[in-house]
Amino acid sequence: MNVKKSIKSIFSFTKKKKKRSISLDKYECFYEDNDKKKLIKERIFYVLWFLLPGLIFIGIHLFLIDVVNTDTLSPFVNILIYLLKDFGGVLLAIGLITIGYEITVNRKLYSNIDRLKFTIKDLQDTVSIASGAIDSGLSAVYTTREESKNAIREFLEQLISDENKTDGDIEIKLLGISLGDYLCPHGGLHSIFRELVQLKNIKISLLILEDRSNSALTRALREEPHKFPKDKNFSNLSKDPEIIKAYDTTRCHDELKTATDFLKDLLFRKKAQEANLKLTFAPSDSKPILANLYCATYDYSPMAFILILDEIMFIENYHLAGRGGEAPMLRISKFREGKRDKRTRLFGIYEEHYEVIKYKMSKKIEPEQ
């Protein structure tokens, strides 16, 4: 190890024996660095190249001043003696400054490196999670129902604007408890749903929970337990008149009845329209129903809200911890971006779930006579 190499090391604050690198691929992150203790030892050794010579030069100067009569020496020799002190002081100052750098700046540097490693580890976990989500078909997560309704509204508005440009039918599939956002007058998407049923190139399938079914009563009990008697056996709720009476005061019943009546009314108007019957309707109901409608009820504990719009699906898992809207809404794509040769796994699972409910576990709603 020579002096030239040592001086270069001191003034090169980025000096390193091994290249630090960060490489990210799909699943892994790597960070390579020199051993800290070894690097610190080497830097201290370089510092000694300045501290020791500096101390030696100052020591020689003090010795000569003490034992030699400088008045007897030539001016040139006296200048050399004092230059020993000045040069030694410069070397000593450089050494002390470098030690201070090692203690403060490098310590902070290594602290930042440690934080960087933790950040990279978090990034590695995030990349792995995101990659798995994308492979499954997950394309968006909406943390509130309002966010999801805004996103769905945009998709439906785009669908309406493109309706006349599309060859063949566009199919919309809906599965929920009451689908109150779509079928009840107070629903945030009710007005746009009314526009959808007026389009001729639309097929709409709607599956809602059967009112007064055991599953509906169980859900109402979980949502509003204070409305039900506490000393009853809840093993078969739908056969107890007192339970039914309490259920009829719940919000669950109100929304299911409103939704069911609205669907029956839609089917009746469409049937009357196809039979060329001249009937008088309210102004809001006077427009023709051109969409192809399929409406049915089911009686089982609902697993999730499902909305399928061609190659896009929205799902929200249901629970019995209270009313809906508390779980995040997921948007699932039928195909991965740029890869249309294979359907995503989640889309296939929930689409098949919908088809099972529709064709094997539901009862078709008939229009009012």
C-alpha positions in Angstrom: 0.0 0.0 0.0 1.7 3.2 -1.1 1.3 6.9 -0.2 -0.3 7.8 -3.5 -3.0 5.2 -3.0 -3.6 6.4 0.6 -3.9 10.1 -0.4 -6.3 9.1 -3.2 -8.4 7.2 -0.7 -8.6 10.1 1.8 -9.9 12.6 -0.7 -12.2 10.2 -2.5 -15.2 10.2 -0.2 -17.0 7.7 -2.5 -14.1 5.2 -2.5 -15.1 1.6 -2.3 -13.4 -1.6 -3.1 -16.6 -3.3 -4.3 -19.3 -1.6 -6.3 -22.5 -1.0 -4.4 -25.5 -1.9 -6.5 -29.2 -2.3 -6.3 -30.9 -4.7 -8.7 -34.6 -5.3 -8.8 -36.3 -8.0 -10.7 -39.8 -9.5 -10.5 -39.4 -11.1 -7.2 -36.0 -10.3 -5.6 -33.9 -7.3 -4.5 -30.2 -7.4 -3.8 -27.8 -5.0 -2.1 -24.0 -5.6 -2.2 -21.6 -3.6 0.0 -18.2 -3.9 1.6 -17.8 -5.2 5.1 -18.2 -2.2 7.3 -15.6 -3.1 9.9 -13.0 -3.9 7.2 -13.7 -0.6 5.4 -13.4 1.4 8.6 -10.1 -0.3 9.5 -8.7 0.6 6.1 -9.8 4.2 6.4 -8.2 4.5 9.8 -5.0 3.1 8.4 -5.0 5.7 5.7 -5.6 8.4 8.3 -2.5 7.3 10.1 -0.4 8.2 7.1 -1.2 11.9 8.0 -1.4 11.8 11.7 1.9 10.0 12.4 4.0 12.1 10.0 2.4 15.2 11.3 3.2 14.3 14.9 6.7 13.3 13.9 7.4 16.6 12.1 6.1 18.6 15.0 8.1 16.5 17.4 11.3 17.1 15.4 10.7 20.8 15.3 10.2 21.0 19.1 13.3 18.9 19.7 15.4 21.1 17.5 14.1 24.3 19.0 14.9 22.8 22.5 18.4 21.4 21.9 19.8 23.6 19.1 20.7 27.3 19.3 18.9 28.6 16.3 20.9 31.8 16.4 24.0 29.9 15.3 22.2 28.3 12.3 21.9 29.8 8.9 18.6 31.5 7.9 17.8 28.7 5.5 18.1 26.0 8.2 15.9 28.0 10.5 13.3 28.2 7.8 13.4 24.4 7.3 13.0 23.9 11.1 9.8 26.1 11.1 8.5 24.5 8.0 8.7 21.2 9.8 6.2 22.6 12.3 3.9 24.1 9.7 3.9 21.0 7.5 3.4 18.7 10.5 0.4 20.9 11.6 -1.1 20.7 8.1 -0.8 16.9 8.1 -2.2 16.7 11.6 -5.2 18.9 10.7 -5.9 16.7 7.7 -5.8 13.6 9.8 -8.1 15.0 12.5 -10.6 16.3 9.9 -10.6 12.9 8.2 -11.2 11.1 11.5 -14.1 13.5 12.2 -15.5 12.7 8.7 -15.2 8.9 9.5 -17.0 9.4 12.8 -19.8 11.6 11.6 -20.4 11.5 7.9 -19.7 7.8 7.3 -21.8 6.8 10.4 -24.7 8.7 8.9 -23.9 7.1 5.5 -24.1 3.6 7.0 -27.3 4.5 8.8 -28.8 5.6 5.5 -27.6 2.3 3.9 -29.3 0.3 6.6 -32.5 2.3 6.1 -32.1 1.7 2.4 -31.9 -2.0 2.9 -35.1 -2.1 4.9 -36.8 0.0 2.3 -35.6 -2.4 -0.4 -37.0 -5.3 1.6 -40.4 -3.5 1.9 -40.2 -2.9 -1.8 -39.5 -6.5 -2.5 -42.5 -7.5 -0.5 -44.7 -4.9 -2.3 -43.5 -6.1 -5.7 -44.3 -9.7 -4.8 -47.8 -8.8 -3.5 -48.5 -6.6 -6.6 -47.2 -9.2 -8.9 -49.5 -11.9 -7.4 -52.4 -9.5 -7.5 -51.9 -8.7 -11.1 -51.5 -12.4 -12.0 -54.9 -13.0 -10.3 -56.5 -10.2 -12.3 -56.8 -7.5 -9.6 -56.6 -4.1 -11.4 -57.9 -1.7 -8.7 -58.9 -1.5 -5.1 -61.5 1.0 -3.8 -61.4 1.6 -0.1 -64.8 3.2 0.1 -68.2 2.5 -1.5 -68.3 6.1 -2.8 -65.1 5.6 -4.7 -66.3 2.3 -6.2 -69.7 3.9 -7.2 -67.9 6.7 -9.0 -65.7 4.2 -10.9 -68.8 2.1 -11.8 -70.7 5.2 -12.9 -67.9 6.1 -15.3 -67.9 2.6 -16.8 -71.7 2.6 -17.2 -71.7 6.1 -18.7 -69.0 5.0 -21.2 -71.1 1.9 -22.0 -74.2 4.0 -22.6 -72.2 6.4 -24.9 -70.8 3.4 -26.9 -74.1 1.5 -27.1 -75.0 2.5 -30.6 -71.4 1.8 -31.8 -71.5 -1.8 -30.6 -72.5 -4.8 -32.7 -74.5 -7.3 -30.7 -75.7 -7.3 -27.1 -73.7 -5.9 -24.2 -74.3 -8.1 -21.1 -74.4 -6.8 -17.6 -74.6 -9.2 -14.7 -75.5 -8.1 -11.2 -75.6 -10.1 -8.0 -76.2 -8.7 -4.5 -78.5 -8.6 -1.5 -81.0 -5.9 -2.6 -78.8 -4.1 -5.2 -80.2 -0.9 -3.5 -77.7 1.4 -5.3 -79.4 0.3 -8.6 -82.9 -0.7 -7.8 -84.0 1.6 -5.0 -85.0 5.3 -5.7 -82.4 6.5 -3.1 -79.6 4.5 -4.7 -76.6 6.4 -6.0 -76.7 4.5 -9.4 -80.5 4.3 -9.7 -80.8 7.0 -12.3 -78.2 5.6 -14.6 -79.7 2.1 -14.2 -83.0 3.6 -15.5 -81.1 4.8 -18.6 -79.6 1.3 -19.1 -82.9 -0.4 -19.3 -84.0 1.9 -22.1 -81.2 0.7 -24.4 -82.0 -2.0 -26.9 -78.5 -3.6 -27.2 -78.3 -4.4 -23.4 -78.8 -7.7 -21.6 -79.2 -7.3 -17.9 -79.3 -10.2 -15.4 -80.1 -9.3 -11.8 -80.0 -11.7 -8.8 -81.2 -10.4 -5.4 -81.8 -12.1 -2.1 -85.4 -13.4 -1.6 -87.4 -11.3 0.8 -88.5 -13.1 4.0 -86.1 -16.0 3.3 -84.2 -17.5 6.1 -81.0 -15.9 4.8 -82.7 -12.5 4.6 -83.9 -12.8 8.2 -80.5 -13.9 9.4 -78.9 -10.9 7.8 -81.5 -8.5 9.3 -80.9 -10.0 12.7 -77.2 -9.3 12.4 -77.8 -5.8 11.2 -80.5 -4.7 13.6 -80.6 -7.2 16.5 -82.4 -4.8 18.8 -85.6 -5.2 16.7 -85.9 -8.9 17.4 -87.0 -10.7 20.5 -84.2 -12.2 22.5 -85.9 -15.3 23.8 -86.6 -17.0 20.5 -85.0 -20.0 18.8 -83.3 -18.6 15.6 -82.7 -22.0 14.0 -85.6 -21.5 11.5 -86.5 -17.8 11.5 -88.8 -17.8 8.5 -91.4 -20.0 10.2 -91.9 -17.9 13.3 -94.7 -15.3 13.0 -93.2 -13.1 15.7 -89.8 -13.1 13.9 -91.4 -12.3 10.6 -93.3 -9.4 12.2 -90.1 -8.0 13.6 -88.3 -8.5 10.3 -90.9 -6.5 8.5 -89.7 -3.4 10.4 -86.1 -3.7 9.3 -84.2 -1.9 6.7 -83.2 -5.1 5.1 -86.9 -5.9 4.4 -87.6 -2.4 3.2 -84.8 -2.5 0.6 -85.5 -6.1 -0.6 -89.3 -5.3 -1.0 -88.6 -2.1 -2.8 -86.0 -3.7 -5.1 -88.3 -6.7 -5.8 -91.3 -4.5 -6.5 -89.2 -2.3 -8.8 -88.1 -5.4 -10.8 -91.6 -6.7 -11.0 -92.8 -3.3 -12.3 -90.0 -3.2 -14.9 -91.0 -6.7 -16.1 -94.7 -5.8 -16.2 -94.0 -2.6 -18.2 -91.9 -4.6 -20.7 -94.5 -7.3 -21.0 -97.3 -4.7 -21.6 -95.1 -2.9 -24.1 -94.5 -6.1 -26.1 -98.2 -6.8 -26.0 -99.0 -3.3 -27.3 -101.1 -2.6 -24.3 -102.0 1.1 -23.8 -101.4 1.8 -20.1 -100.8 5.0 -18.2 -97.6 5.3 -16.2 -95.9 8.0 -14.2 -93.7 10.3 -16.3 -90.6 8.7 -14.9 -91.8 5.3 -16.0 -93.2 6.3 -19.4 -90.1 5.5 -21.4 -89.9 2.1 -23.1 -88.0 -0.8 -21.6 -85.8 -2.0 -24.5 -83.2 -4.0 -22.5 -83.4 -7.7 -22.3 -84.1 -8.3 -18.6 -83.5 -11.5 -16.5 -84.5 -11.0 -12.8 -84.4 -13.7 -10.1 -84.1 -14.2 -6.3 -82.0 -16.7 -4.4 -82.1 -18.0 -0.8 -78.6 -18.6 0.5 -76.2 -16.6 2.6 -74.8 -14.1 0.0 -71.0 -14.3 -0.4 -70.3 -11.1 -2.4 -71.6 -8.3 -4.5 -70.7 -9.0 -8.1 -71.0 -6.7 -11.1 -69.7 -8.0 -14.5 -69.4 -5.6 -17.4 -68.0 -7.5 -20.3 -64.3 -7.9 -19.4 -64.4 -6.0 -16.1 -65.8 -7.2 -12.8 -66.4 -5.4 -9.5 -66.7 -7.5 -6.4 -67.2 -6.7 -2.7 -67.2 -9.5 -0.1 -70.2 -9.6 2.2 -69.9 -10.2 5.9 -72.2 -10.5 9.0 -70.4 -7.9 11.0 -72.9 -5.2 10.1 -74.3 -3.5 7.0 -72.3 -3.5 3.8 -70.0 -0.9 2.4 -67.2 -1.5 5.0 -65.2 -3.9 2.9 -63.0 -2.7 0.0 -64.4 -3.1 -3.5 -62.1 -4.9 -6.0 -62.0 -4.4 -9.7 -61.0 -7.6 -11.6 -59.9 -7.8 -15.3 -60.8 -10.8 -17.4 -57.4 -10.7 -19.1 -54.0 -9.5 -18.1 -53.0 -6.4 -20.0 -51.5 -7.4 -23.3 -52.3 -11.1 -22.7 -55.7 -12.0 -24.1 -55.0 -15.7 -24.5 -55.8 -16.7 -20.9 -58.5 -15.5 -18.5 -57.4 -14.4 -15.0 -58.1 -16.7 -12.1 -60.3 -14.5 -10.0 -62.5 -13.4 -12.9 -63.1 -17.0 -13.7 -63.9 -18.0 -10.1 -66.5 -15.3 -9.5 -68.0 -15.5 -12.9 -68.6 -19.2 -12.4 -70.0 -18.4 -8.9 -72.5 -16.1 -10.5 -73.6 -18.7 -13.1 -74.2 -21.3 -10.4 -76.5 -18.9 -8.5 -78.3 -17.9 -11.6 -79.0 -21.3 -13.1 -79.0 -23.6 -10.1 -79.9 -21.7 -7.0 -82.4 -18.9 -8.0 -86.1 -18.5 -8.8 -87.1 -16.2 -11.6 -89.2 -13.2 -10.7 -92.5 -13.0 -12.6 -94.1 -9.6 -13.5 -97.1 -8.4 -11.7 -100.4 -9.4 -13.4 
